[in-house]
């Protein structure tokens, strides 16, 4: 909001599927869950970025939050602070902010 960047706060759920990771599609779904290293790695990225609200979810948690998702899901990482923004608008927003603060933007200039 500081730079008025157009965005949508939507959150995200990164799901673990039988075909992900170790290639063992017959792995028992009960043996996978909140202690899966693949889910922990995804969550750690968010925690390291300062998102303390990120949470590793069991299969039951994912199905409760997303009732229309495939029952094959093994677990997930819920990242409630995730946002979506248009990558084209981000640099334009920075350029507008720079001009508002006195910057002179030069186009079609060879450096």
QUIHU-V515088 format. One record per helix or strand of 3 or more residues. SS is the DSSP state (helix for helix, strand for strand). FROM is the first residue (numbers start at 1). LEN is the number of residues. If there is no record, write none. Layout:
ss->[SS/SS]
from->[FROM/FROM]
len->[LEN/LEN]
This chain:
ss->[strand/strand/helix/helix/strand/helix/strand/strand/helix]
from->[7/12/29/37/55/59/75/83/87]
len->[3/5/3/12/4/7/5/3/14]
